[in-house]
Amino acid sequence: MTFLSVRGWKAFRKNRRAYWSLLILGIIFFLSLVAELIANNRPLVVKYDNELRFPIFKDYLETDFGGDFPTVADYKDPLVVRNIEQHGWMVFPIIPYSFNTVDYDLPVPTPSAPDRNHWLGTDDEGRDVLVRILYGLRLSLAFAFLLTLFSSIIGILVGAVQGYMGGKVDIIMQRFLEIWESLPQLFILIIIASIFVPGFWTLLIIMLFFSWTSLVGVVRAEFLRVRNFEFVKAAKVLGVSDGRIIWRHILPNALVATITFIPFIMSESIVALTALDFLGLGLSHEYPSLGDLVRQGKDNLQSPWIGISIFIVLSGCLSMLIFIGEGIRDAFDTRRNR
């Protein structure tokens, strides 16, 4: 690591709010990545006839456990459960439900209040709210990370070329950006959603068309400022290629300004995905979406645990991203760390 990186990390750790936000959000994201090991309607491991089997990684048929039909085994079926208990044992996760598991044994109508089986209650379809939040966080954070990554790469490249070249290239690309940003994004999404149901990657590509412009202005301004510095002029005189000057000499200076915006772009991506799912223009109903829980909280005001749970999760996640962004901004502020 360079001296500036070490100094920036030390300055970031001094900001306890940002540091703890990064630590907590990292733990939450890690737990969401291994959600199948925490909440699943399949056992983690089954021992049947002295043979270990792992249903979370492989589909087993009912006939593999002494059943009658060659279909995927249902580990809540009394016949399958009895056969496994007679010939071995099985271990379920802490929460024996998946994000799409409907609990048909609820003693009250849905949505049911929190109890010892469903810690945050169930939604109006009988699915566990805590499990859907856990899986929904993984989906939202992964979507926001990928969207931020791809949009940042495109935005930095476009802003670098635009700011370094200047002149007619800068003017033409700037007019194109003005036209592109004026397109009605919501109407375009409505038209696309009416033609087909968007999936994860389809929606990611659609939103990437409009989100890559976030960093263009920042990178362009930094390149316009730095391209007339003495070290850039000296590199040109020595015959260094434009690509090498952009990549090795100017881009590292521009990244300091752009890195501070990345957490804010991630928070905007999470809000955008949640809003689209809430309006019914985002992912299909089969995905564990936080926006779907927001919609259910609105439709079921008599069941406040749904709305309160998703409000705390969303507000906490977005607040931690904002705190992380503020910490990164202060860490790379040379005036503050001089």
Secondary structure, 3 states (H helix, E strand, C coil): CCHHHHHHHHHHHHCHHHHHHHHHHHHHHHHHHCHHHHECCCCCEEEECCEEECCCCCCCEHHHHCCCCCCECCCCCHHHHHHHHHHEEEECCCECCCCCCCCCCCCCCCCCCCCCCCCCCECCCCCEHHHHHHHHHHHHHHHHHHHHHHHHHHHHHHHHHHHHHCHHHHHHHHHHHHHHHCCCHHHHHHHHHHHCCCCHHHHHHHHHHHHHHHCHHHHHHHHHHHCCCHHHHHHHHCCCCHHHHHHHHHHHHHHHHHHCCHHHHHHHHHHHHHHHHHHCCCCCCCCCCHHHHHHHHHHCCCCHHHHHHHHHHHHHHHHHHHHHHHHHHHHCCCCCCC
